[in-house]
Amino acid sequence: MQMRMTAGMFMLALAGAVPAQDFGDTPYVQTPQNVVDAMLKTAKVTARDYVIDLGSGDGRLVITAAKQHGARGFGVDLDKRLVQLANNNARKAGVADRAKFYARDLFETDLSPASVITIYLLPEVNLMARSKFLALAPGTRIVSHDYGIGDWLPDLEYEMDAPGKPVGRSQKSKVLYWVVPDLVAGRWVWQVASAGKPRTVELALKQNYQKLEATAKLDGRTVPVERATLTGRMIEVTMTLPEHGRVTFSGQRINQAVEGEMRAADNKSAGKGETVPWSAVRVEIQDAAHVIAPPPVIREFGADGQ
Ligand SMILES: C[S@@+](CC[C@H](N)C(=O)[O-])C[C@H]1O[C@@H](n2cnc3c(N)ncnc32)[C@H](O)[C@@H]1O
């Protein structure tokens, strides 16, 4: 039987778990350092990144991103004492110029500078922030400790040992990772040369979050689509065309066009190893399912194994 846990119960669990660090009513639990390291590694944080931690506690995520990966960024927290502690920790770590902390509500924070968002928040808070996350530039990475974002399934999720974790009996943590998807639903059209003749490929894409459902036609006849993925702005579609064999089209959307390359997907395909430029045009725009009908905010959640 699956256990159910309300947000209130979760808050009590969090607040009760850290009596040695009583920062008041606000639930505060540190992410164990090995989980912090794993989160930043999963998001592939580098010196080019701007990291924003929502509910930054003692600042460990942004401080580690600055110290270990050369990134810049800031954290926000409702608790002024935690913000002061985080700024002191940044000074002690020698990264105060690149890691800053502000007493601010995450819902009143401009997230647009972020290339990476980190969160360890109540599942309900994640869900409330979902529309803010989906409005970020496509390609922005989000990494969460333990909790999901409603029905927006992560691109990657794994469990790891979390020795010393102040909550839960398992001493395990989950790391969940998303890339904010572009909006690519609709009908895309381009031409491929076949025996010296141009032939028309039409690709219909339906989208729900980053998940794509694709059907394709060559000169009006259905051809099998093996795989269609969306990672940020990058569309990748593998299909079988009668005279080319399995081919992969990959490219990035720029307005109503996509620019990239077409390559043979395996050694049996014609022109094996060959890569040629690919461009397509969107002739009909559709809304993604998650844009048309954002699911309602739910008040109760299953306990994510904690
Ligand atoms: C579970 S702790 C995570 C701390 C830190 N990010 C870490 O992983 O070690 C959640 C933090 O979020 C803060 N918080 C909760 N709701 C917030 C909000 N609406 N705006 C800003 N901070 C918030 C709390 O004060 C708490 O410090």
The ligand as an SDF file (V2000), in Angstrom:
LIG
                    3D

 27 29  0  0  0  0  0  0  0  0999 V2000
   14.8160   21.7290    2.4330 C   0  0  0  0  0  0  0  0  0  0  0  0
   15.6430   23.2820    2.5830 S   0  0  0  0  0  0  0  0  0  0  0  0
   16.9100   23.2020    1.3360 C   0  0  0  0  0  0  0  0  0  0  0  0
   18.1410   24.0360    1.6370 C   0  0  0  0  0  0  0  0  0  0  0  0
   19.2520   23.9470    0.5850 C   0  0  0  0  0  0  0  0  0  0  0  0
   18.7760   24.3010   -0.7320 N   0  0  0  0  0  0  0  0  0  0  0  0
   19.8640   22.5830    0.5550 C   0  0  0  0  0  0  0  0  0  0  0  0
   19.4950   21.8060   -0.3530 O   0  0  0  0  0  0  0  0  0  0  0  0
   20.6870   22.2580    1.4230 O   0  0  0  0  0  0  0  0  0  0  0  0
   14.4000   24.3610    1.8860 C   0  0  0  0  0  0  0  0  0  0  0  0
   14.6730   25.8380    2.0970 C   0  0  0  0  0  0  0  0  0  0  0  0
   13.7230   26.5510    1.3260 O   0  0  0  0  0  0  0  0  0  0  0  0
   13.3640   27.7330    2.0100 C   0  0  0  0  0  0  0  0  0  0  0  0
   12.0600   28.1510    1.4590 N   0  0  0  0  0  0  0  0  0  0  0  0
   10.8660   27.5240    1.5880 C   0  0  0  0  0  0  0  0  0  0  0  0
    9.9150   28.1950    0.9070 N   0  0  0  0  0  0  0  0  0  0  0  0
   10.5310   29.2500    0.3040 C   0  0  0  0  0  0  0  0  0  0  0  0
   10.0910   30.3130   -0.5400 C   0  0  0  0  0  0  0  0  0  0  0  0
    8.8050   30.4350   -0.8920 N   0  0  0  0  0  0  0  0  0  0  0  0
   10.9870   31.2330   -0.9600 N   0  0  0  0  0  0  0  0  0  0  0  0
   12.2930   31.1380   -0.5810 C   0  0  0  0  0  0  0  0  0  0  0  0
   12.7580   30.1560    0.2140 N   0  0  0  0  0  0  0  0  0  0  0  0
   11.9050   29.2220    0.6610 C   0  0  0  0  0  0  0  0  0  0  0  0
   13.3730   27.3240    3.4680 C   0  0  0  0  0  0  0  0  0  0  0  0
   13.5640   28.4250    4.3160 O   0  0  0  0  0  0  0  0  0  0  0  0
   14.5530   26.3150    3.5080 C   0  0  0  0  0  0  0  0  0  0  0  0
   15.7360   26.9520    3.8950 O   0  0  0  0  0  0  0  0  0  0  0  0
  1  2  1  0
  2  3  1  0
  2 10  1  0
  3  4  1  0
  4  5  1  0
  5  6  1  0
  5  7  1  0
  7  8  2  0
  7  9  1  0
 10 11  1  0
 11 12  1  0
 11 26  1  0
 12 13  1  0
 13 14  1  0
 13 24  1  0
 14 15  1  0
 14 23  1  0
 15 16  2  0
 16 17  1  0
 17 18  1  0
 17 23  2  0
 18 19  1  0
 18 20  2  0
 20 21  1  0
 21 22  2  0
 22 23  1  0
 24 25  1  0
 24 26  1  0
 26 27  1  0
M  CHG  2   2   1   9  -1
M  END
$$$$
